Amino acid sequence: MPDALTIYRHRSHDPAFGALTSQQGMMVREITHAELWPSEPRDLMYTDHPPMWFADGHFSFSSDQKRLLFQDKLGRRVEIELASGSIQHQN
């Protein structure tokens, strides 16, 4: 299954590499849909494009800006630690 979310961390620019480029991030982690919602049945529908799992959901950041918070349209919540990509499911 394709990744649902990829987290990147800003990498400080080293002048020794020359001018800034558009590739200034370091990948922290790729997260699959199954990791976000492990109890959700899979293979219910086949399409020719990735599912829009985030549709009608709400993204925000924690007050300290260290976690990405997401609540889906069913009210399920997940917190993703941006530094490590670790996932915590909230009830």
BADREN-184293 format. One record per atom (N, C-alpha, C, O): residue number from 1; residue in one letter; chain; x, y, z. Coordinates in nm, 2 decimals. Last residue first. Layout:
<pts>
PT  seq  type  mol    east   north      up
PT  NUM     A    A       X       Y       Z
...
</pts>
This chain:
<pts>
PT  seq  type  mol    east   north      up
PT   91     N    A   -0.82    0.81    2.17
PT   91     N    A   -0.96    0.77    2.18
PT   91     N    A   -1.05    0.88    2.22
PT   91     N    A   -1.17    0.86    2.23
PT   90     Q    A   -0.54    0.83    1.96
PT   90     Q    A   -0.62    0.89    2.07
PT   90     Q    A   -0.76    0.84    2.06
PT   90     Q    A   -0.81    0.83    1.95
PT   89     H    A   -0.23    0.69    1.88
PT   89     H    A   -0.38    0.69    1.86
PT   89     H    A   -0.45    0.74    1.98
PT   89     H    A   -0.42    0.69    2.09
PT   88     Q    A    0.07    0.80    1.78
PT   88     Q    A   -0.01    0.77    1.90
PT   88     Q    A   -0.15    0.79    1.86
PT   88     Q    A   -0.19    0.89    1.81
PT   87     I    A    0.37    0.74    1.61
PT   87     I    A    0.23    0.76    1.60
PT   87     I    A    0.16    0.72    1.74
PT   87     I    A    0.19    0.61    1.79
PT   86     S    A    0.69    0.89    1.52
PT   86     S    A    0.61    0.79    1.60
PT   86     S    A    0.46    0.83    1.61
PT   86     S    A    0.43    0.95    1.60
PT   85     G    A    0.85    1.06    1.39
PT   85     G    A    0.75    0.99    1.31
PT   85     G    A    0.67    0.89    1.39
PT   85     G    A    0.58    0.82    1.33
PT   84     S    A    1.04    1.21    1.51
PT   84     S    A    1.07    1.07    1.50
PT   84     S    A    0.97    1.00    1.40
PT   84     S    A    1.00    0.89    1.35
PT   83     A    A    0.96    1.48    1.50
PT   83     A    A    1.10    1.45    1.51
PT   83     A    A    1.13    1.30    1.47
PT   83     A    A    1.23    1.27    1.41
PT   82     L    A    0.67    1.48    1.51
PT   82     L    A    0.74    1.52    1.39
PT   82     L    A    0.89    1.48    1.39
PT   82     L    A    0.95    1.45    1.28
PT   81     E    A    0.45    1.24    1.61
PT   81     E    A    0.57    1.31    1.66
PT   81     E    A    0.65    1.35    1.54
PT   81     E    A    0.70    1.26    1.47
PT   80     I    A    0.12    1.26    1.56
PT   80     I    A    0.24    1.21    1.50
PT   80     I    A    0.35    1.30    1.55
PT   80     I    A    0.35    1.42    1.52
PT   79     E    A   -0.19    1.14    1.67
PT   79     E    A   -0.08    1.24    1.69
PT   79     E    A    0.05    1.18    1.64
PT   79     E    A    0.08    1.06    1.67
PT   78     V    A   -0.53    1.10    1.58
PT   78     V    A   -0.39    1.05    1.58
PT   78     V    A   -0.30    1.16    1.60
PT   78     V    A   -0.32    1.27    1.54
PT   77     R    A   -0.87    1.02    1.62
PT   77     R    A   -0.76    1.11    1.63
PT   77     R    A   -0.63    1.04    1.64
PT   77     R    A   -0.61    0.93    1.70
PT   76     R    A   -1.19    0.99    1.48
PT   76     R    A   -1.07    0.92    1.53
PT   76     R    A   -0.96    1.02    1.52
PT   76     R    A   -0.95    1.10    1.43
PT   75     G    A   -1.42    1.11    1.37
PT   75     G    A   -1.38    1.15    1.51
PT   75     G    A   -1.25    1.08    1.56
PT   75     G    A   -1.21    1.11    1.67
PT   74     L    A   -1.47    1.06    1.11
PT   74     L    A   -1.54    0.98    1.21
PT   74     L    A   -1.50    1.01    1.35
PT   74     L    A   -1.56    0.95    1.45
PT   73     K    A   -1.30    1.23    0.97
PT   73     K    A   -1.45    1.26    0.97
PT   73     K    A   -1.53    1.18    1.07
PT   73     K    A   -1.64    1.21    1.10
PT   72     D    A   -1.01    1.25    1.19
PT   72     D    A   -1.08    1.22    1.06
PT   72     D    A   -1.23    1.25    1.08
PT   72     D    A   -1.28    1.29    1.19
PT   71     Q    A   -0.76    1.47    1.30
PT   71     Q    A   -0.89    1.40    1.34
PT   71     Q    A   -0.97    1.38    1.21
PT   71     Q    A   -0.99    1.47    1.13
PT   70     F    A   -0.42    1.50    1.38
PT   70     F    A   -0.52    1.48    1.28
PT   70     F    A   -0.65    1.41    1.34
PT   70     F    A   -0.63    1.32    1.41
PT   69     L    A   -0.13    1.68    1.45
PT   69     L    A   -0.26    1.62    1.50
PT   69     L    A   -0.36    1.61    1.39
PT   69     L    A   -0.37    1.70    1.31
PT   68     L    A    0.21    1.66    1.49
PT   68     L    A    0.10    1.69    1.39
PT   68     L    A   -0.02    1.61    1.44
PT   68     L    A   -0.01    1.50    1.47
PT   67     R    A    0.42    1.81    1.72
PT   67     R    A    0.34    1.70    1.68
PT   67     R    A    0.23    1.75    1.58
PT   67     R    A    0.18    1.86    1.59
PT   66     K    A    0.55    2.04    1.79
PT   66     K    A    0.64    1.92    1.78
PT   66     K    A    0.56    1.80    1.73
PT   66     K    A    0.61    1.70    1.70
PT   65     Q    A    0.44    2.29    1.86
PT   65     Q    A    0.48    2.27    1.72
PT   65     Q    A    0.56    2.14    1.70
PT   65     Q    A    0.63    2.13    1.60
PT   64     D    A    0.33    2.32    2.11
PT   64     D    A    0.47    2.33    2.10
PT   64     D    A    0.53    2.31    1.96
PT   64     D    A    0.65    2.31    1.94
PT   63     S    A    0.06    2.27    2.05
PT   63     S    A    0.10    2.41    2.09
PT   63     S    A    0.25    2.43    2.09
PT   63     S    A    0.30    2.54    2.07
PT   62     S    A    0.04    2.07    1.75
PT   62     S    A    0.04    2.09    1.89
PT   62     S    A    0.09    2.23    1.93
PT   62     S    A    0.15    2.30    1.84
PT   61     F    A   -0.14    2.16    1.45
PT   61     F    A   -0.01    2.13    1.52
PT   61     F    A   -0.04    2.15    1.67
PT   61     F    A   -0.12    2.22    1.71
PT   60     S    A   -0.39    1.99    1.25
PT   60     S    A   -0.34    2.10    1.33
PT   60     S    A   -0.20    2.06    1.39
PT   60     S    A   -0.16    1.94    1.38
PT   59     F    A   -0.64    1.88    1.02
PT   59     F    A   -0.50    1.88    1.06
PT   59     F    A   -0.47    2.01    1.15
PT   59     F    A   -0.53    2.11    1.13
PT   58     H    A   -0.93    1.70    0.98
PT   58     H    A   -0.88    1.83    1.03
PT   58     H    A   -0.74    1.81    1.08
PT   58     H    A   -0.71    1.73    1.17
PT   57     G    A   -1.13    1.57    0.71
PT   57     G    A   -1.06    1.56    0.84
PT   57     G    A   -1.00    1.70    0.87
PT   57     G    A   -1.02    1.80    0.80
PT   56     D    A   -1.23    1.55    0.45
PT   56     D    A   -1.32    1.59    0.56
PT   56     D    A   -1.26    1.58    0.70
PT   56     D    A   -1.33    1.58    0.80
PT   55     A    A   -0.97    1.33    0.36
PT   55     A    A   -1.09    1.41    0.32
PT   55     A    A   -1.18    1.43    0.43
PT   55     A    A   -1.21    1.34    0.51
PT   54     F    A   -0.76    1.17    0.40
PT   54     F    A   -0.77    1.29    0.49
PT   54     F    A   -0.89    1.37    0.45
PT   54     F    A   -0.91    1.47    0.52
PT   53     W    A   -0.76    0.96    0.22
PT   53     W    A   -0.79    0.93    0.36
PT   53     W    A   -0.81    1.05    0.44
PT   53     W    A   -0.87    1.04    0.55
PT   52     M    A   -0.82    0.92   -0.07
PT   52     M    A   -0.80    1.05    0.00
PT   52     M    A   -0.84    1.03    0.14
PT   52     M    A   -0.95    1.08    0.18
PT   51     P    A   -0.64    0.65   -0.22
PT   51     P    A   -0.76    0.70   -0.15
PT   51     P    A   -0.73    0.83   -0.08
PT   51     P    A   -0.61    0.85   -0.03
PT   50     P    A   -0.47    0.68   -0.53
PT   50     P    A   -0.47    0.65   -0.39
PT   50     P    A   -0.60    0.71   -0.32
PT   50     P    A   -0.65    0.81   -0.37
PT   49     H    A   -0.64    0.54   -0.83
PT   49     H    A   -0.57    0.64   -0.76
PT   49     H    A   -0.57    0.62   -0.61
PT   49     H    A   -0.66    0.55   -0.56
PT   48     D    A   -0.81    0.36   -0.93
PT   48     D    A   -0.69    0.38   -1.00
PT   48     D    A   -0.61    0.50   -0.95
PT   48     D    A   -0.52    0.55   -1.01
PT   47     T    A   -0.94    0.14   -0.68
PT   47     T    A   -0.95    0.26   -0.76
PT   47     T    A   -0.82    0.27   -0.84
PT   47     T    A   -0.72    0.19   -0.81
PT   46     Y    A   -1.14   -0.08   -0.49
PT   46     Y    A   -1.02   -0.07   -0.58
PT   46     Y    A   -1.04    0.06   -0.67
PT   46     Y    A   -1.15    0.07   -0.73
PT   45     M    A   -1.23   -0.13   -0.16
PT   45     M    A   -1.26   -0.07   -0.29
PT   45     M    A   -1.13   -0.06   -0.36
PT   45     M    A   -1.02   -0.03   -0.31
PT   44     L    A   -1.14   -0.27    0.05
PT   44     L    A   -1.28   -0.26    0.04
PT   44     L    A   -1.32   -0.21   -0.10
PT   44     L    A   -1.43   -0.23   -0.15
PT   43     D    A   -0.88   -0.31    0.14
PT   43     D    A   -0.92   -0.37    0.02
PT   43     D    A   -1.07   -0.37    0.00
PT   43     D    A   -1.13   -0.46   -0.06
PT   42     R    A   -0.92   -0.33    0.50
PT   42     R    A   -0.85   -0.29    0.38
PT   42     R    A   -0.91   -0.36    0.26
PT   42     R    A   -0.99   -0.45    0.27
PT   41     P    A   -1.07   -0.19    0.79
PT   41     P    A   -1.06   -0.29    0.69
PT   41     P    A   -0.99   -0.24    0.56
PT   41     P    A   -1.01   -0.13    0.53
PT   40     E    A   -0.89   -0.04    1.05
PT   40     E    A   -0.97   -0.02    0.94
PT   40     E    A   -0.96   -0.13    0.84
PT   40     E    A   -0.85   -0.17    0.80
PT   39     S    A   -0.70   -0.06    1.25
PT   39     S    A   -0.82   -0.15    1.27
PT   39     S    A   -0.92   -0.13    1.15
PT   39     S    A   -1.02   -0.20    1.14
PT   38     P    A   -0.50    0.12    1.20
PT   38     P    A   -0.47   -0.02    1.19
PT   38     P    A   -0.60   -0.11    1.20
PT   38     P    A   -0.59   -0.22    1.15
PT   37     W    A   -0.45    0.39    1.07
PT   37     W    A   -0.58    0.33    1.11
PT   37     W    A   -0.57    0.18    1.10
PT   37     W    A   -0.62    0.12    1.01
PT   36     L    A   -0.18    0.44    1.03
PT   36     L    A   -0.26    0.55    1.09
PT   36     L    A   -0.39    0.49    1.14
PT   36     L    A   -0.44    0.52    1.25
PT   35     E    A   -0.08    0.21    0.92
PT   35     E    A   -0.03    0.25    1.05
PT   35     E    A   -0.11    0.36    1.11
PT   35     E    A   -0.13    0.36    1.24
PT   34     A    A   -0.23    0.20    0.68
PT   34     A    A   -0.25    0.09    0.78
PT   34     A    A   -0.19    0.13    0.92
PT   34     A    A   -0.24    0.09    1.02
PT   33     H    A   -0.11    0.41    0.54
PT   33     H    A   -0.25    0.42    0.59
PT   33     H    A   -0.28    0.32    0.70
PT   33     H    A   -0.35    0.35    0.79
PT   32     T    A    0.23    0.46    0.65
PT   32     T    A    0.12    0.40    0.56
PT   32     T    A   -0.01    0.43    0.62
PT   32     T    A   -0.03    0.46    0.74
PT   31     I    A    0.48    0.71    0.64
PT   31     I    A    0.37    0.64    0.72
PT   31     I    A    0.27    0.59    0.63
PT   31     I    A    0.22    0.66    0.54
PT   30     E    A    0.82    0.76    0.64
PT   30     E    A    0.70    0.74    0.56
PT   30     E    A    0.60    0.66    0.64
PT   30     E    A    0.64    0.56    0.70
PT   29     R    A    1.03    1.00    0.80
PT   29     R    A    0.96    0.87    0.80
PT   29     R    A    0.85    0.88    0.70
PT   29     R    A    0.79    0.98    0.68
PT   28     V    A    1.22    1.20    0.74
PT   28     V    A    1.21    1.15    0.88
PT   28     V    A    1.15    1.01    0.87
PT   28     V    A    1.20    0.91    0.92
PT   27     M    A    1.42    1.33    0.49
PT   27     M    A    1.31    1.25    0.52
PT   27     M    A    1.32    1.19    0.67
PT   27     M    A    1.43    1.13    0.70
PT   26     M    A    1.52    1.66    0.49
PT   26     M    A    1.57    1.52    0.51
PT   26     M    A    1.44    1.44    0.55
PT   26     M    A    1.37    1.48    0.64
PT   25     G    A    1.52    1.93    0.25
PT   25     G    A    1.46    1.85    0.36
PT   25     G    A    1.52    1.71    0.37
PT   25     G    A    1.57    1.66    0.27
PT   24     Q    A    1.59    2.08    0.03
PT   24     Q    A    1.65    2.11    0.15
PT   24     Q    A    1.60    2.03    0.27
PT   24     Q    A    1.64    2.05    0.39
PT   23     Q    A    1.57    2.10   -0.27
PT   23     Q    A    1.58    1.98   -0.19
PT   23     Q    A    1.65    2.00   -0.06
PT   23     Q    A    1.76    1.95   -0.04
PT   22     S    A    1.59    2.33   -0.41
PT   22     S    A    1.45    2.30   -0.36
PT   22     S    A    1.46    2.17   -0.27
PT   22     S    A    1.36    2.14   -0.21
PT   21     T    A    1.89    2.49   -0.30
PT   21     T    A    1.81    2.42   -0.40
PT   21     T    A    1.67    2.39   -0.33
PT   21     T    A    1.65    2.42   -0.22
PT   20     L    A    2.12    2.76   -0.26
PT   20     L    A    2.00    2.68   -0.21
PT   20     L    A    1.93    2.61   -0.33
PT   20     L    A    1.92    2.66   -0.44
PT   19     A    A    2.45    2.73   -0.40
PT   19     A    A    2.32    2.80   -0.38
PT   19     A    A    2.22    2.70   -0.33
PT   19     A    A    2.23    2.58   -0.34
PT   18     G    A    2.69    2.53   -0.22
PT   18     G    A    2.65    2.63   -0.32
PT   18     G    A    2.52    2.68   -0.29
PT   18     G    A    2.47    2.69   -0.18
PT   17     F    A    2.79    2.37   -0.02
PT   17     F    A    2.72    2.30   -0.13
PT   17     F    A    2.67    2.40   -0.24
PT   17     F    A    2.60    2.36   -0.34
PT   16     A    A    2.89    2.54    0.17
PT   16     A    A    2.99    2.46    0.09
PT   16     A    A    2.92    2.39   -0.03
PT   16     A    A    2.99    2.36   -0.13
PT   15     P    A    2.67    2.63    0.32
PT   15     P    A    2.72    2.71    0.20
PT   15     P    A    2.82    2.64    0.11
PT   15     P    A    2.84    2.68    0.00
PT   14     D    A    2.42    2.42    0.40
PT   14     D    A    2.57    2.43    0.42
PT   14     D    A    2.62    2.51    0.29
PT   14     D    A    2.60    2.46    0.18
PT   13     H    A    2.11    2.48    0.57
PT   13     H    A    2.19    2.49    0.44
PT   13     H    A    2.34    2.50    0.47
PT   13     H    A    2.38    2.58    0.56
PT   12     S    A    1.95    2.23    0.76
PT   12     S    A    2.02    2.36    0.76
PT   12     S    A    2.11    2.36    0.63
PT   12     S    A    2.17    2.26    0.59
PT   11     R    A    1.66    2.08    0.67
PT   11     R    A    1.80    2.06    0.69
PT   11     R    A    1.87    2.20    0.67
PT   11     R    A    1.84    2.27    0.58
PT   10     H    A    1.35    2.00    0.81
PT   10     H    A    1.43    2.10    0.74
PT   10     H    A    1.58    2.08    0.77
PT   10     H    A    1.61    2.06    0.89
PT    9     R    A    1.22    1.68    0.76
PT    9     R    A    1.27    1.78    0.86
PT    9     R    A    1.36    1.87    0.78
PT    9     R    A    1.43    1.83    0.68
PT    8     Y    A    0.91    1.52    0.65
PT    8     Y    A    1.05    1.57    0.62
PT    8     Y    A    1.09    1.67    0.73
PT    8     Y    A    1.00    1.74    0.79
PT    7     I    A    0.70    1.25    0.62
PT    7     I    A    0.75    1.36    0.70
PT    7     I    A    0.89    1.40    0.67
PT    7     I    A    0.98    1.31    0.66
PT    6     T    A    0.43    1.15    0.43
PT    6     T    A    0.58    1.15    0.44
PT    6     T    A    0.62    1.27    0.52
PT    6     T    A    0.58    1.38    0.48
PT    5     L    A    0.15    0.94    0.42
PT    5     L    A    0.21    1.07    0.47
PT    5     L    A    0.36    1.05    0.48
PT    5     L    A    0.41    0.95    0.52
PT    4     A    A    0.08    0.71    0.31
PT    4     A    A   -0.03    0.81    0.33
PT    4     A    A    0.03    0.94    0.36
PT    4     A    A   -0.03    1.04    0.33
PT    3     D    A    0.24    0.50    0.06
PT    3     D    A    0.24    0.59    0.18
PT    3     D    A    0.13    0.69    0.19
PT    3     D    A    0.09    0.74    0.09
PT    2     P    A    0.05    0.22   -0.08
PT    2     P    A    0.14    0.34   -0.08
PT    2     P    A    0.14    0.42    0.05
PT    2     P    A    0.05    0.41    0.13
PT    1     M    A    0.09   -0.12    0.00
PT    1     M    A    0.00    0.00    0.00
PT    1     M    A    0.09    0.12    0.00
PT    1     M    A    0.19    0.13    0.07
</pts>
